[in-house]
Amino acid sequence: MNCDTPCPKYENAMRVLGKKWTCLILRCLLAEPRRFTEISGYIYGLSDRLLSQRLQELEEEGIVQRQVFDRRPVVVEYSLTPKGAAFRKVAEAIQVWADEWAEASATA
């Protein structure tokens, strides 16, 4: 990784992932496809309006896919695309960093 000059791809990735709640939404979807209410219940403090907005943005980026099941009532599930599933490596790296440094920063 060359850090001497800015990288437009890195900047774009941070534009997408750096929005509040986005990484937690993706982390929630790493385990399995989930319904809107399951994602909402996973993330304390996230409003339904903002969750809907983030899911739409992630869908537009090709990271999340929305599947509608024609049942009564209609069921909608969100899951990761292959692009979204590749986020697992990033989430695991962040978790390792958090496990090592979260206590140190909490006491600092």
Secondary structure by P-SEA (a helix, b strand, c coil): cccccccaaaaaaaaaaaccaaaaaaaaaccccccaaaaaaacccccaaaaaaaaaaaaaaccbbbbbbbcccbbbbbbbccccccaaaaaaaaaaaaaacaaaaaac
